Amino acid sequence: MISAEQLRAARAMLRLEQGALAEKAGVSIETIKRFEAMQGALKGRDDTVRSIVKSLEFAGIEFLDGEGANGYGGAGVRFAIDRSARLRNHIADTVAEMTRGLLSSAFVADTELFDRGSDYLSYLINSSLPDMIRDNMPKILDPKTVDDADGIHTGEK
């Protein structure tokens, strides 16, 4: 979990106004103001905090948990060394969730699904997943937040 201090520092590093961060994260500006007024760990709904954190990470921020090498250092923020790593991980996680959903739905319809062998499972996944990915990619990569220069979420139009 990040702290209010990390949130304020990350937003300052990116030179984002509170309203801009709220828009990127899909939360109200009042939520950002309330979180930034706190001291210590952010206290709020997990999905709200996660949305704010992901927005900042996609913009190139890395949150440090204070567990640095040899016990030195504390919690903080920095610009991520590999800015596209977060987006790659987000895409991979989303595709994994889609695959789990596809297999769960298919199993409900056919309880012998996993007895049919790997060829059938491969066929099922390969015939369905590409369309699912294509149809959902706009949601994964919201066009308002993709930077054309390097293909990562930055919030720049």
ABEGO torsion letter per residue (X at the ends): XBBAAAAAAAAAAAGBBAAAAAAAAGBBAAAAAAAAABBEBBBBBAAAAAAAAAAAAAAGBBBBAGABBGGBEBBBBBBBABAAAAAAAAAAAAAAAAAAAAAAAAAAABAAAAAAEAAAAAAAAAAAAAAAAAAAAAAABBAAABBAAAGBBAGBX
